[in-house]
């Protein structure tokens, strides 16, 4: 490591963060291999569909660690992208996750209505 640069030269070589976190591209590729919808990934992960859309669409530049960790769980992985023993059963899990997502949205709607009445 060259003196006087605080190690930043090494950091730029090993982690090339130009306009967005390169981890986003890694996750986009992994998600595309599953052939499930973007919204289904979000629902399985317990994330808002707009979170996934903004990340894959380029609006979000640096997602939170928890976003990646939730996506990993939804795809049957740990965050380090090592597959678990058994992949998820998408036919079973997507409808279940959609129902839970609808219930959550309904809960938020009712909560907003209650707060508006106050």
C-alpha positions as CSV (number, residue, x, y, z in Angstrom):
1,X,0.0,0.0,0.0
2,X,1.4,3.4,-0.9
3,X,2.0,5.8,1.9
4,X,-0.1,8.9,2.2
5,X,-3.3,7.6,0.5
6,X,-4.8,5.9,3.6
7,X,-5.4,2.7,1.6
8,X,-7.9,4.3,-0.7
9,X,-6.2,3.1,-3.9
10,X,-6.6,-0.6,-2.7
11,X,-10.2,0.0,-1.8
12,X,-11.1,1.4,-5.2
13,X,-9.4,-1.5,-7.0
14,X,-11.2,-4.1,-4.9
15,X,-14.6,-2.4,-4.8
16,X,-15.4,-0.4,-7.9
17,X,-18.4,1.7,-6.7
18,X,-18.9,4.2,-9.6
19,X,-22.6,5.1,-9.7
20,X,-24.2,2.3,-7.7
21,X,-23.3,-0.5,-5.4
22,X,-22.0,-3.4,-7.6
23,X,-23.9,-5.8,-5.3
24,X,-27.1,-4.6,-7.0
25,X,-26.0,-6.1,-10.3
26,X,-25.0,-9.3,-8.5
27,X,-28.5,-9.6,-7.0
28,X,-30.2,-8.7,-10.2
29,X,-28.5,-11.5,-12.0
30,X,-29.3,-14.0,-9.3
31,X,-33.0,-12.9,-9.3
32,X,-33.2,-13.1,-13.1
33,X,-32.1,-16.8,-12.9
34,X,-35.2,-17.6,-10.7
35,X,-37.6,-16.3,-13.4
36,X,-40.0,-15.0,-10.8
37,X,-41.6,-11.5,-11.0
38,X,-39.9,-8.5,-9.4
39,X,-43.0,-8.0,-7.2
40,X,-43.0,-11.7,-6.2
41,X,-39.4,-11.3,-5.0
42,X,-40.3,-8.3,-3.0
43,X,-43.3,-10.0,-1.4
44,X,-41.3,-13.2,-0.6
45,X,-38.6,-11.0,1.0
46,X,-41.0,-8.9,3.0
47,X,-40.0,-5.8,1.1
48,X,-42.0,-3.2,-0.7
49,X,-42.2,-3.8,-4.5
50,X,-41.0,-0.2,-5.0
51,X,-37.9,-1.0,-3.0
52,X,-36.9,-3.8,-5.4
53,X,-38.0,-1.7,-8.5
54,X,-35.9,1.3,-7.4
55,X,-32.9,-0.9,-6.7
56,X,-33.0,-2.8,-9.9
57,X,-34.1,0.3,-11.9
58,X,-31.1,2.4,-10.7
59,X,-32.8,4.9,-8.4
60,X,-31.4,3.3,-5.2
61,X,-27.6,3.6,-5.2
62,X,-26.8,1.9,-1.9
63,X,-29.4,-0.5,-0.5
64,X,-29.3,-1.5,3.1
65,X,-27.7,-4.7,4.3
66,X,-31.1,-5.9,5.5
67,X,-32.5,-5.5,2.0
68,X,-29.9,-7.9,0.6
69,X,-30.3,-10.3,3.6
70,X,-34.1,-10.4,3.1
71,X,-33.7,-11.1,-0.6
72,X,-31.3,-13.9,0.2
73,X,-33.8,-15.5,2.5
74,X,-36.5,-15.2,-0.1
75,X,-34.3,-17.0,-2.7
76,X,-33.3,-19.8,-0.3
77,X,-29.8,-18.4,0.4
78,X,-27.7,-16.8,3.0
79,X,-26.5,-13.3,2.3
80,X,-23.2,-14.7,1.0
81,X,-25.1,-16.3,-1.9
82,X,-24.5,-19.9,-0.8
83,X,-27.6,-21.9,-1.5
84,X,-29.4,-23.6,1.4
85,X,-30.0,-27.4,1.3
86,X,-33.5,-27.0,-0.2
87,X,-34.6,-24.2,-2.5
88,X,-38.0,-22.6,-1.7
89,X,-41.1,-24.0,-3.3
90,X,-42.2,-20.9,-5.3
91,X,-45.6,-22.3,-6.3
92,X,-46.4,-22.7,-2.6
93,X,-44.6,-19.7,-1.1
94,X,-45.6,-16.9,-3.6
95,X,-49.4,-17.2,-3.1
96,X,-48.8,-17.3,0.7
97,X,-46.6,-14.3,0.6
98,X,-49.0,-12.4,-1.6
99,X,-51.8,-13.0,0.9
100,X,-49.6,-11.8,3.7
101,X,-48.6,-8.7,1.7
102,X,-52.3,-7.9,1.0
103,X,-53.1,-8.3,4.7
104,X,-50.2,-6.0,5.6
105,X,-51.4,-3.4,3.1
106,X,-54.9,-3.6,4.5
107,X,-53.5,-3.2,8.0
108,X,-51.6,0.0,6.9
109,X,-54.7,1.3,5.2
110,X,-56.8,0.9,8.4
111,X,-54.0,2.4,10.5
112,X,-54.0,5.5,8.2
113,X,-57.8,5.8,8.5
114,X,-57.6,5.6,12.3
115,X,-54.9,8.2,12.4
116,X,-56.9,10.5,10.1
117,X,-59.9,10.4,12.5
118,X,-57.8,11.6,15.4
